[in-house]
Amino acid sequence: MKTKQTIVKQQGSGEPTHSFSCDGGSGSYSWNEVTLCNMLKNEVYIGNTIQNKKTVVSYKVKKIRTVEKENQIRVNNTHEPIIDEDVFEKVNSILEKRGTNTKLKYDYLLRGLLYCYHCKRKLQIVLKKNSRRNSKSHPYITCVGHKSRGCYPLSINYEKFEKHILYIVKKIAKIYADKEVFYSVYEKYQNKTLDIREGFKKKIEKIEKAVFEINSDLDKMYMDKLKGVLLEEDYIRYSQKFIFERTNLMKQKEELQQRLIQTEEKISYKNKTKEEKELDELIENFLKLEQIDKIYLYRLINKIEIDKDKNVYIYFNFSKLNSINENLDEFIKIEEIINENNQKRKVV
């Protein structure tokens, strides 16, 4: 069976139209953004088979609708994959951040990474003009539809914001690349994290003990009520007080457990050599770039949140970069001290 594929012409949009023939037949199809995105999202390339993707609304209505992901039938490892699963996940993470609109006039570096700290929605970058006549439009970061969600208004000059973020990211990347500076603080940070974990555990134990005592008191009060030692109205009044206190303690315990899980995750990343190798290579290539590549930013940064007071929170995809970000002032001080010592050695 002969199969032939050749480029026939170039469309106005810059997308090639292909001619395909099989056993003498011919036809044409176009490789556009939607086709490529669907291919990149297709799990068949990592060895999985997905069924029940689409369904008919009813036998009377011929309309077809897409089935939600959780209701699709997924069978893993049905055949040999041709793409590594880690690569597949990274590509889909980048696609998710980029969004669906691929034909924007201005494709900003940080588009897809910016989120509102309060409503957790993606922030939009819009062009605005000032009050001057014939003035040039400038991009601003804003939380579109904030009023309808009860969120806060936001307006930040994107160009200045991007310069600030790139400066911080480059600074953190340089600190990580300088192992002498990085490990002089990171070990201390890790030990500090261990102390924080033990502190959370002790607080949780203390809360559990207090809840146990409250439950014991409630049991005793109930028995006193049954024996007639405690009046019904007194039992209700005291029990409501204890139950309110117990509810607050349980809320505190839940918050502490969440923070404990986050702390455990930071500690567990210490021994991930695969992640270290990937990060070392990524940082090395990132620092060599003359012009910042969006793909590298997507691989380094998970998201950037901005609150109503314009405070910025950067969340990296790597725990070690997050540790530098959280203790940036301390890392910078150590960097300055080490650089001063190195200069003195050169003079001597």
N, C-alpha and C positions, 0 to 999 in steps of 0.2 A: 504494500500500500504506500503510495507516494503522498507525502505531505509537503506543501510548499508555503512559505510565509515571506512576503516581501513588503517593503514600504512603498506605497503607491504615490501618495502626495502628502503635503504638509497642510494641515488645516490652519485657519486664521488664528486660532487660539494657541498655536504652537504645539498641538498634540498630533502625532502621526496617525494617519489612517492606514490600517494594515489590510492586505489582501490575503485571504486564506483559501487554499484549495486542497481538496482531499479526493483522490480517485477521479480527478478531472473536474470536479465541481468547484465553484468559486463563490466567495462571499466577502463581505467587508465588515470590519468592526473597529471600534476606536478604544484606545487605552486612555481613559480619563481618570480624574481623581477618585471618583466613586468606585470604579473597577479596581484600582490599585489598593484603595483603603479596605475594600471587602476582602481582597486576597490577603492582605497583611493581618486581618482580624480572623481569618479562617483557621480554626483549630485542627483541621485535617492535616496541616503541614507539621504539627507536633505530635501526630499519632492518635488523635482523638476523633471520634465520630459523634456528630451532633444530629439528632433527629427531632421531629416535631417543631421545626423552626417556624413554620407558617401553617395556618389553618383557615378553613372556610367558615364565615360567620354562621351560616345555616344552609341547609339544602335548598331553601327557597332563594336565599341571597347568595349570589356568586362571588361576592366581595371577599378578598383574602386579607387577613390581618397577620401581623408578626406576633408570635408567641413570646411572652416575657422570658428572659433568660432562666429564671428559677423554675419555670414550668417546662423547659425544653428537656429532652432526653439526651443525657451525655454519657458516653461510654469511653473511658480512658484506655489508652494503649491497645487499640484495636489493630494497629499496623505500625510498621517501622517509621519513625519520624524523619523528616529531611531537614528540619530546622530545630536548633537547640531551644529548649523551653525558656531558659533565661533570656536569650536574645528575643524570643517572641514576646515575653512579658515586658521587656524594656521598650520594644517598638510600640506595643499597645499603650504603654504608659505615656509615651511621647504623643501618640495620636490623641489620647484622651485630653491631654493638656492643651494641644493645639486647637481642639474643637472641630466643628464640622465646616466652618466657613474658610475655605482655602483660597478664595479669590478676593482677599482684602486689598485695598489700595495701599495701605500701610500695614506691614506685617511687623509689629513691634517685638523687640527681643523678649520682653517679659509677658507678652500676651499668653494667657492660659495658666500663668503661675500666681496671679493676683487674686486674693480672696478677702471678703469682708470679715473682720474679726468677730462681729456680732451676729450677723445672719448666716454666715458661712457660704454665701453665694459668691460666684465669680464676679470680680469687679470689671467694669468695662472701660475701655480707653476711647474717649470721644474728642472730636475736634471742636474747639471753642474759640470765639473771637472776643477781644476786649471791646470796650465802648468806642474806641477810636475808629474813625471812618477809614475804610479801605485797609484795615489792619490785617495782618497775617494770622491765620488760624494756628492754634497750638494744641497739642494733645493733652488731655487731662484725665486723671483716673477718677472714676465716679461709681457710686453704688446705684445703678439704675433701678427705679421702682422701689426705692427705700421707704417712701411714704406708705405705700400699700401694705408693706410688711411690718411697719412699725419700727423700721431701722433708722439709722442716723445718716444725715447728709454727709457727703465727702467730695472734696475737690482738691486734687493735688496735681501740680505740673508734672507731667510724665517725664519729660526730658531731664529735668533736674533729679527726679526720683531714680531714673535709670542709672544716671552717673553715680549717685550715692550707693545704690545696690551693687553695681559692678565694682566700685572701689572696695566695699566690704568683702565681697566674694573673692576678689583678687588677693586681698590682705589675708584672709583666712586660708586660701590656697597656698600662699607663700609661707605662712607659718607652719602649715602641715608639711610642706616640702622640706623645710629646715628641721630635720629630725632632732637636732640638738635642742632647739627651742621647744619643739612640740613635746618631746618626752620628758623634759625637765618639769613641765606643768601637768602633763596628762596623767602621770603616775599618781601625783598628788590628788588630781581630780578623781581618779578611780578609787583611791582610798577614801576620799571624801564621800563618794557615792556609796561605798560599803557602809560607812558610818550612818548615812541617811537611811539606808535600807534597814539597819538594825533599829534605828529610831522609830521608823514606821511600824516595825514588828512589835516593839514594846508598847506603843500607843494602842495598837489593835488589841493586844493582850489585855491592856488596862480597861479598854472599852468592853471587851467580852466579859471580864470579871464584874464590871459595874452592871451590865445587862443581866448576868446570872443572879446578882444580889437583888435586883429589882424584881425579877421573876419569882424569887424565893419569898420576898416581902408580899407580893401579890397573892401567892398561894396561902401564906399565913393569914393574910387579911380575909381571904375568901372563907377559910375554915373558921375564923372568928365570927364572921357574919352568919355562917350556918349554925354556930353554937349560940348565937344571940349575944355574944360579947360585944360585937360591933354593929351599930345601927346601919340600916340599908343606905340612908343618905350620906353617912360618913364614909361608908365603903365606896360609894360611887365617887365622892369628892376626892378621896385619897387615890383611888385606882386611876382616875382620869389624869391626876397629876403625875403618877408613876408612868403611865402609858405614854404621856406626852414626852417625858424625859427619856424613855426608852427609844421612842421614835427618832428623837434628835441624835441619840447616841448611835443608832443604826445607820443614820445618814452619814455621820462622821466616819464610821467604820467603812462604809462603802467608798467614800472619797479617798480614805487612806489606802484601801486595797487597790484602787485604780492607780494611785501614785506609786504604790509598791510594785505593781506590775510593770509600770514604765521604767522604774529604777532597775528592776531585774533584767529588763530588755537591754538597758544600757550596759550592764555588767556582762551579760551573755555575749555581747558583740566583741568583747575583748579578745576572744580566742578564734575569731573568724578570719583565718588566713586568706581565704578566697576573696573575701571582701577587701582586705588590705591590699592584695595584689591589684585588684581591679581599681581601687581608689588611687594607688600609687601611679598606675599607668594613666588614669584619667586626669589627675592633677598635673602630671608631667606634660601631657599633650595640651592641656588647657593653658598652662603658663607659656607655652611656645606660640600660641595663637597671636597674630598681629591684630586680627579683627575677631571679636568674640562671636563664636558660633552658637546659635540657639540650641542645637542638639546637645552641646556640652552643658549648657545651663539646665536643660531639662533633666539630664542625667545627674547633675549635682544637686539641684534644688527640687524639693517636693512641692512646696508652696510658700507663698509670702502673704501674710495677713496684715491688714492695716486697720487700726481701730479709729474711733471717732476723734481722738486727740492726736491722730497722725503718728502714733507709735507703731513701729514696724517690727514684725516677728518673722524671722527667716527660719524655715524648717528644711534641713538638708536630708538627702537620701542616705547619708552615711553618719553613723553615731559619732565618729571621731570629729567630723566637721561641726556637728552640733555641740560637742563638748568645747571646741575652740570658740564657737559663737557665744555660748553661755558664759565663758570666762575670758572674753576677748581682751579686756583691759589688762588682766594679769598676764596673758600671753605676750601682749605688746611690751609691757614693762620688762619681762624676761628677755625678749628679743633685743631691746635697747641695751640692757646690761651686757648680754653676750657680745653684741656688736662693739660696744665700748672696750670690752676686754680683748677682743680680737685685734682692734686697732692699736691698743697699747702694746700687744705682743709684737705687732709689725714694726712699731717704732723702736722697740728694744732690739 
